[in-house]
Amino acid sequence: MSTDDSSVPGIDDLTISPPTITQTPTSLHIKGDPDAVKKRIAQLQAMRELDRFLAPVRPRAEPAPLEVHTVADITAQPVEWLWPNRIALGKVTLVAGVPGLGKSQLAAFLAACITNNRPLPAGEGTAPQGSVVILSAEDDVADTIRPRLEAAGANTHNVHVVGAAFRDGRRRGFDLQADLALLETLITQADEPVRLVVIDPISSYLGRVDSHRNAEVRAVLEPLGQMAARRKVAVLAITHFSKGTAARALDRVVGSIAFVAMARSAFMIVKDPGGMIPKSGNRFSDQDHAGRSDRRLLVSLKSNVAEEPAGLAFRIRSAITGNLTTSVVEWEEAAVAGSADEILAKAKEAEQGRSARAEAEAFLRALLGDGDKAATEIMASARGSGISWSAVKRVKQAIGVSAKRRSIEGGENGEGSWVWSLPAGD
C-alpha cells in the first residue's frame, strides 16, 4: 500500500487504482496526507468497511476445475451382473433385515457361487468366477465364517477376510473413509479377480461418521461406489432394520436414507408372514406354512439398474462341516410375488395375530386352570376382558381343549350346556 501527500485527506479522496492483469503483486494506492490516510483507514476498519475498498484488488482464488463429459462422447455399455437383475458388478447393493434371518448366510452362499461355480437359485444362471473379500465385524472367522463357507461349498482359498488396518505400526479397526485405498490395493493385487466385497454390517466401518446424517453417509458411500465402478467389483453392504413400524419398507432401513439412496439395488430379508403367492400364481396351502417359521423371503426394496426382480424364498438349515455344526441357505425354486411393502404389511398383521393368540391362550389357560367351565361362561368372561371370541376358539383347537355336552339334571328335552376342559396333564 502506498500513499502520497498531494491531496486533501477525506473519504472522497480515497481512490483505488484497479489492478491490471500484469500487476504482481496487486497493490492499493490511496492518495492523501499519510497521517490522515492512517486515521481514515482506522475509521474504515472500525466501521468494517475496509474490506469493501480492498475487495477489488485482492487476488481471487481460481475456481475448482470441473470434470465434464459430453454424453455424445460416451460409449453406452450394458450393466454387468454378478447375479442377473439383482446384484450388479461395479455397483453397491444393500441387504437389510433384523438380526438372525440369514443375511450373513446369504453372503456365504454368494461366495460359494463365485469361488466354486455353484449355481444361483431359481435357475438364474451362474456368477462370474473369481474371489471374494469379506469385512465382518460380528462373526469370528474360525468358528463361524469358515464353517459357513465350507458348508455352502466355497473355495476358501479364494475368500479373503479383512481383520484390521495398521497405521504407524498400530493395529486398528478398518475405516472406509481412511482405508478405502488399502481395500482397493487388496482388490488389484488378488491372484483371482475380486468379484464381490461383503461389508457386514456397513455401520461398523464408518469410522466417526454419524450414520443418521445424509451428508456424512454420502461422503463415505460415494467414494466406495466410485471404487466399485473402477474395479468392476460388486459391493454387498449389509445393514439392519429398525424396530419402528414405518409403513414403507424403505423407511425401515436403519440410519440415514442415504444408505438406500446411494445403493443401486436394495433388498430386505424377512420371515415369511404366510399366504404369499408364488410367481406360478398358485397360493401356498396352509400345510406349506405349518411349522415353517424358518421360511425367509428375499425381496427387492428398490432397483435402479434393472426391472425389479421377484422375491425368492429360502430356509436356513443346519449343516455339519468336519466336526462343526453350522448353517446354510436352502433355496426354494418358486419365486414369490408381492412387493416389499405388501409383505411387511402382512408380517405386521401376522404379528398382531400372534399377539392376540398369545393373549387368548393365557386367558383360556388361566380360566380353565381352576376347573372346567361352561362355554357360555367363558364367552362372557372373554367379552368382559376385551378378548376376541374368535381368537379364543382358535386357541381352543390349537392347545387341545375338549368340549363335552353336559345335561342339566332334571332338564327336559336334553337341556344342557357345553363344558370346556384343558387336556389331561396340562
Buried (B, 14 or more C-beta within 10 A) or exposed (E): EEBEEEBEBEEEBBEBBEBEEEEEEBEBEBBBBEEBBBEBBEEBEEEEEBEEBBEEBEEEEEEEEEEEEEEEEEEEEEBEBBBBBBBBBBBBBBBBBBEEBBBBBBBBBBBBBBBBEBEBBBEBEEBBBBBBBBBBEEBEBEEBBBBBBBBBBBBBEBBBBBEEBEEEEEEEBBBBBBBBEBBBEBBEEBEBBBBBBBBBBBBBBBBEBEBEEBEBBBBBBEBBBEBBBEBBBBBBBBBBBEEEEEEEBBBBBBBBEBBBBBBBBBBBBBBBBBBBEBEEEEEBEEEBBEEBEBBBBBBBBBBEBBEBBBBBBBBBEEBEBEEBEBBBBBBBEBBBBBBBBBBBBBBEEBEEBEEBBEBBBEBBBEBBEEEBBBBEBBBEBBEEEEBBEEBBBBBBEEBEBEEEEEEEEEEEEEEBBEBBBBEEEE
